[in-house]
Amino acid sequence: MTRADSSAPDVGELTPPNRTLMGPGPSDVHPRVLKAMSTPLVGHLDPSFIEIMDEVQELLRYTFQTDNQWTIPVSGTGSASMEAAIGNVVEPGDTMLVPTNGYFGGRMASMARRAGGEVVEVDAPWGEPLEPAVVSDALAEHDPDVFGFVHAETSTGVLQPDVPALTAAAHDHDALVIADTVTSLGGVELRVDDWDIDVAYSGPQKCLSCPPGASPLTLSDAAMEKVLSREEEPRSWYLDLSLLEGYWGEERAYHHTAPVTNVYAIREALRLVAEEGIETRWDRHRHLAGALKAGMEGMGLEMNAPEEYWLPSLNAVGVPEDVDDGEVCGAVLEKYDLEIATGLGDLAGDIFRIGCMGYSARPENVTLTVAALGDALESLGGSVDPDGGVAACRQAL
C-alpha cells in the first residue's frame, strides 16, 4: 500500500504535561510571553514588524549592557547564535584559544574547527574557572586570533569570575573575545561593554524564560569589521552575518523569513527584564538560588562549585553515594511533575543540574525543588535530611 492510499494518522489533541521546569533549560515561560505568541502574525517585512525589530534590538542592548549597534536575535536556538558568532569571526587559518573546563568549551572548539580554524586549548579542570594567569600564558604561547570562554558553564555550575582580566589579556595579544553567555544573560551580572567583550551569544530559554527560536547575539564594531572584511565567505549562508546585516541593519532587505512569533516572544521576555530592572533581576536570581543552595546543603548535599565561583542560575549538586542520579530525576518527574537534570560529560553521574532561571526563579518553585529532591533521595536510600533542607531553604527565603 502506498502512502497516498493509507488512512490519515489518528493523532489526538496536544496535551503535554504541566511541568515545573527547574533543569538546565528550558525554564518556565512567563504567561505574558505565551500571550504575546498567540497574537496575529504579520509579514517579516511588514512596517509594523520592522518597528518590533527595532524594539527588540534596543531591549537586547539593555539586557547585554552594551551600545553595540550589531545586536540581534538570530533566527534559531542558542546553538545558532553560537555558530553565528564562531563561524563568522573565525576564518580558515585563524587560531582560536578555547577552554577545557566544561562541555560547552568543547562545543566552542568543535565549531571553530568546522569553521576552518586551528584550535588550541587553555587547560582548567572541569568544575573550575579559568585562571587569568594561565590564560595569559596560553595567549603568549599561541598568539591566537580569537579567544573564547564560557561565562556560565551549564555543565559544571561554574561562573567565570574576573572577566575583565581575561578580556584585557586577550586584547593585549590583539585577540577578539567571544563569550558564551547562554546561562548568564538576564540572570547574573553581565556587562558586555564595561568588560570589553567583543562578541557575546546567548539563548532565550534560560534566564529570559522565552521559548527557543530567536537567540541573542551582540558584536562590537571591531568584531563586525572582521566579519565584513573576510576574504572567504562563512561556510553557512543562513548564518552569514554580512548577509544578515542587510535584514537587521538599516536596509531591512529580505534575507530569510524571520520566526515572527518567536520575535514577539523575545520582545515580551525582554520587556519583563526592563520592567524589573537588570540589576534587580540579578539580585533576585542570587537570592532565590541562594535559598536553593541553602536547602541542598541543609539536607546534607554538597555543591560542585564553591561560593567564589558558584553559578546562581545553574546549581550543580553532588549526587550522594549509592544513589542513581537518573532514577532520582525520574522519581522527581513522575511524582512531582518537576524537571531537574543529570550531569554531562566528565561529571555524568556525579551531579544533579538544577536551574533557577527567569520565571522559574520563584520562592514556591525553590521550596518545591528542595522538598521533592529530598523526598526522592530518601525514598531511594540516600543519606539525606529532607526536613533540614526545607527548613534551611525557608530560613534563607
PEWO-V936400 format. One record per residue. RES is the residue in three letters. D_FIRST is the distance of its C-alpha to the first C-alpha in Angstrom with 2 decimals. Layout:
((RES	D_FIRST) (RES	D_FIRST))
This chain:
((MET	0.00) (THR	3.79) (ARG	6.60) (ALA	8.16) (ASP	6.25) (SER	6.80) (SER	10.41) (ALA	13.27) (PRO	14.80) (ASP	17.76) (VAL	20.51) (GLY	24.06) (GLU	27.25) (LEU	28.59) (THR	31.38) (PRO	32.59) (PRO	35.63) (ASN	39.06) (ARG	40.46) (THR	43.89) (LEU	43.33) (MET	46.19) (GLY	44.45) (PRO	44.77) (GLY	42.67) (PRO	41.27) (SER	44.07) (ASP	44.07) (VAL	43.76) (HIS	46.68) (PRO	45.95) (ARG	47.45) (VAL	44.95) (LEU	42.02) (LYS	43.67) (ALA	44.08) (MET	40.36) (SER	39.66) (THR	41.84) (PRO	40.53) (LEU	39.15) (VAL	41.16) (GLY	40.56) (HIS	41.42) (LEU	44.24) (ASP	45.42) (PRO	49.20) (SER	48.82) (PHE	46.44) (ILE	48.90) (GLU	51.49) (ILE	49.24) (MET	48.74) (ASP	52.52) (GLU	52.93) (VAL	50.41) (GLN	52.22) (GLU	55.57) (LEU	54.38) (LEU	52.92) (ARG	56.28) (TYR	58.00) (THR	55.66) (PHE	55.96) (GLN	59.68) (THR	59.71) (ASP	60.81) (ASN	58.31) (GLN	57.20) (TRP	53.96) (THR	52.37) (ILE	48.77) (PRO	45.59) (VAL	43.01) (SER	39.52) (GLY	37.74) (THR	38.53) (GLY	41.80) (SER	40.44) (ALA	40.10) (SER	43.76) (MET	44.68) (GLU	42.96) (ALA	44.46) (ALA	47.88) (ILE	47.75) (GLY	45.66) (ASN	48.10) (VAL	51.40) (VAL	50.84) (GLU	50.98) (PRO	50.32) (GLY	53.42) (ASP	54.50) (THR	55.46) (MET	54.23) (LEU	55.91) (VAL	53.62) (PRO	54.32) (THR	53.22) (ASN	53.89) (GLY	50.42) (TYR	46.67) (PHE	46.69) (GLY	49.46) (GLY	47.11) (ARG	44.46) (MET	47.17) (ALA	47.82) (SER	44.17) (MET	43.88) (ALA	47.24) (ARG	46.21) (ARG	43.01) (ALA	45.30) (GLY	47.35) (GLY	50.17) (GLU	52.23) (VAL	52.16) (VAL	55.20) (GLU	55.54) (VAL	58.23) (ASP	58.34) (ALA	58.44) (PRO	57.13) (TRP	54.16) (GLY	55.64) (GLU	58.61) (PRO	59.26) (LEU	60.27) (GLU	64.02) (PRO	65.52) (ALA	67.85) (VAL	65.01) (VAL	63.06) (SER	66.22) (ASP	66.71) (ALA	63.14) (LEU	63.56) (ALA	66.81) (GLU	65.34) (HIS	62.13) (ASP	63.06) (PRO	59.50) (ASP	58.38) (VAL	56.37) (PHE	56.84) (GLY	54.15) (PHE	54.57) (VAL	52.74) (HIS	54.84) (ALA	53.05) (GLU	51.14) (THR	48.30) (SER	47.89) (THR	51.54) (GLY	53.04) (VAL	55.66) (LEU	57.15) (GLN	58.81) (PRO	62.48) (ASP	64.89) (VAL	62.37) (PRO	65.22) (ALA	66.60) (LEU	63.31) (THR	62.97) (ALA	66.64) (ALA	66.33) (ALA	63.30) (HIS	65.03) (ASP	68.14) (HIS	66.00) (ASP	64.41) (ALA	60.97) (LEU	58.66) (VAL	57.50) (ILE	53.93) (ALA	53.61) (ASP	50.56) (THR	51.28) (VAL	47.88) (THR	49.39) (SER	52.80) (LEU	52.42) (GLY	53.57) (GLY	54.39) (VAL	57.21) (GLU	59.93) (LEU	58.69) (ARG	60.90) (VAL	59.35) (ASP	62.41) (ASP	65.14) (TRP	63.50) (ASP	63.00) (ILE	59.26) (ASP	57.80) (VAL	54.10) (ALA	52.52) (TYR	48.87) (SER	47.40) (GLY	44.47) (PRO	44.42) (GLN	42.89) (LYS	45.95) (CYS	49.41) (LEU	48.40) (SER	45.93) (CYS	43.45) (PRO	39.67) (PRO	38.73) (GLY	37.94) (ALA	41.36) (SER	43.56) (PRO	47.33) (LEU	48.94) (THR	52.53) (LEU	54.36) (SER	58.09) (ASP	59.58) (ALA	60.16) (ALA	56.57) (MET	55.25) (GLU	57.78) (LYS	56.33) (VAL	52.80) (LEU	53.91) (SER	55.99) (ARG	53.35) (GLU	53.50) (GLU	49.80) (GLU	47.01) (PRO	45.21) (ARG	41.98) (SER	40.02) (TRP	39.95) (TYR	38.66) (LEU	41.52) (ASP	44.20) (LEU	47.11) (SER	48.89) (LEU	46.03) (LEU	45.70) (GLU	49.43) (GLY	48.73) (TYR	46.64) (TRP	48.68) (GLY	52.01) (GLU	54.18) (GLU	52.05) (ARG	48.92) (ALA	46.83) (TYR	43.03) (HIS	41.47) (HIS	38.31) (THR	37.09) (ALA	38.93) (PRO	37.37) (VAL	39.49) (THR	38.85) (ASN	39.72) (VAL	42.88) (TYR	43.80) (ALA	43.34) (ILE	45.51) (ARG	48.12) (GLU	48.52) (ALA	48.54) (LEU	51.25) (ARG	53.18) (LEU	53.36) (VAL	54.79) (ALA	57.39) (GLU	58.35) (GLU	58.89) (GLY	60.67) (ILE	59.50) (GLU	62.38) (THR	62.10) (ARG	58.42) (TRP	59.30) (ASP	61.89) (ARG	59.47) (HIS	57.02) (ARG	59.86) (HIS	61.35) (LEU	58.18) (ALA	56.98) (GLY	60.52) (ALA	60.16) (LEU	56.86) (LYS	58.63) (ALA	61.57) (GLY	59.28) (MET	57.64) (GLU	61.04) (GLY	62.49) (MET	60.10) (GLY	60.97) (LEU	58.22) (GLU	59.01) (MET	57.81) (ASN	56.54) (ALA	58.56) (PRO	62.28) (GLU	63.67) (GLU	64.68) (TYR	61.13) (TRP	59.10) (LEU	56.19) (PRO	56.21) (SER	52.73) (LEU	51.13) (ASN	52.91) (ALA	52.34) (VAL	53.53) (GLY	54.17) (VAL	52.15) (PRO	54.55) (GLU	54.78) (ASP	52.74) (VAL	50.18) (ASP	46.58) (ASP	45.94) (GLY	42.19) (GLU	42.87) (VAL	45.47) (CYS	43.23) (GLY	40.53) (ALA	43.16) (VAL	44.49) (LEU	41.07) (GLU	40.18) (LYS	43.61) (TYR	44.75) (ASP	41.69) (LEU	43.65) (GLU	42.25) (ILE	44.40) (ALA	43.34) (THR	44.15) (GLY	45.76) (LEU	44.41) (GLY	45.36) (ASP	48.81) (LEU	49.19) (ALA	45.95) (GLY	46.98) (ASP	50.45) (ILE	50.14) (PHE	48.51) (ARG	47.88) (ILE	48.86) (GLY	48.79) (CYS	51.31) (MET	50.13) (GLY	50.37) (TYR	49.55) (SER	48.83) (ALA	52.48) (ARG	53.96) (PRO	56.37) (GLU	54.10) (ASN	51.32) (VAL	53.83) (THR	55.31) (LEU	51.91) (THR	50.90) (VAL	54.14) (ALA	53.99) (ALA	50.33) (LEU	50.68) (GLY	53.91) (ASP	52.39) (ALA	49.37) (LEU	51.62) (GLU	54.08) (SER	51.47) (LEU	50.04) (GLY	53.47) (GLY	54.56) (SER	58.29) (VAL	58.54) (ASP	60.61) (PRO	58.24) (ASP	61.13) (GLY	63.07) (GLY	60.17) (VAL	59.75) (ALA	63.53) (ALA	63.79) (CYS	60.94) (ARG	62.52) (GLN	65.91) (ALA	64.55) (LEU	62.94))
